[in-house]
Amino acid sequence: MARSTGRRRAAAGATGLRVGLGADVHPLADGRRLVLGGVEIPHPRGLAGHSDADALAHAVCDALLGALGLPDMGTRFPDVDPRHRDRPSLEFVREVAREARGRGFAIHNVDTVLFAEEPCLRPHIEPMRRALAGALGVPPGAVGVKAKRSEGLGALGRAEGVLAQAVVLIGAAPAGRAAGAPRKPRPGRARARSAARRSR
């Protein structure tokens, strides 16, 4: 069984570590919801786009696709496809994360940066981390989200849009355990913990 699993993983190319880099930018527009990292943020303007235009989720998705050596989001989820109209972008992240696990990879960690002059994103960092972690199937501690201002420079500094960047590290998933699944306690350790509790 172990030998067969190893052959399937090797066939999928899940060997060693891989890094993926993603970036996405969307203009701010009236009459749109502002969604970043799967979190709706109160603001008079939202990001323009075919889906919900979640630039942070798109950057994460592109980074993961790059680590897998697959075509980018524009190819996989084209903006001419009516099925993606106003679609929540976390669904794209979930789909690509499932494919990564299906190819024998585990997602080790994701780090991201948001560039936005407005609104203030600091209060929304933790909800974004948790939402992205849930879509990726990893603990929140494996996801980093940082927010930066452009200090008035360029289109971003004029609050005309939002830019997101992401980097992801993946590697071969441990044998017999799906990526993102909780680790099962070893029987010996479980018995030791039970005995310790009884002795208290």
Steps between C-alpha positions, in 0.01 A plus 500: 500500500778743597689417179185561293438833673858601433463417130180709475667794671806477277278483193325817615835675532465565873869488585703757691390855576347745255445875525232694315463876455174678424383859455176671408372855473147636460367856474255635757157580357167633622214257549721204589555306825854507634608141566856411596613159622138388501402776745254775406638835615274805546602764243321727250681330210590142416733330255389477138516159336309205358486297824489672839844639396667389824857595409648329806330167431601529133866556592496196731334290232756606237788428740369148562444439129856615435641265762313216330635602160149563366359785289393817679154607617416678177537169316337278759213734593453729196306822552291425190343198671155596636532234772757721673289817498504638859636165622666505845873478436559275800333231289789529253747461786316192633498338156872551441585389856302177439695445179829551684401232754380273220845528343663390827605841631460661841476877535762602755441872523377807315617859546325801348521878476217743420574849368205733555482868585146453628316369690699414812545122481657432840170407674431243228836319495405217737164425332680489164763261635234268638292508181799425277620224734157337486495508121854361480443232765789615720522646855467881523860509624612383155357813333652848518317816396663844512356835394709789365429850371662652192549834679322692226720371218349400166155360427495295820599804702210690344267225627411389148539129572643218711805283430558159661808279495535145630763231534425136585716206602383146425660157529425130483221407741587250776407145403156396615386851597311746284642851493331722755351206692558503876770269624378189679658451844731203530346219712789504748472872553122480537535228771764704681279810501204295625709350783627847596144631522393207724793561735405867559 
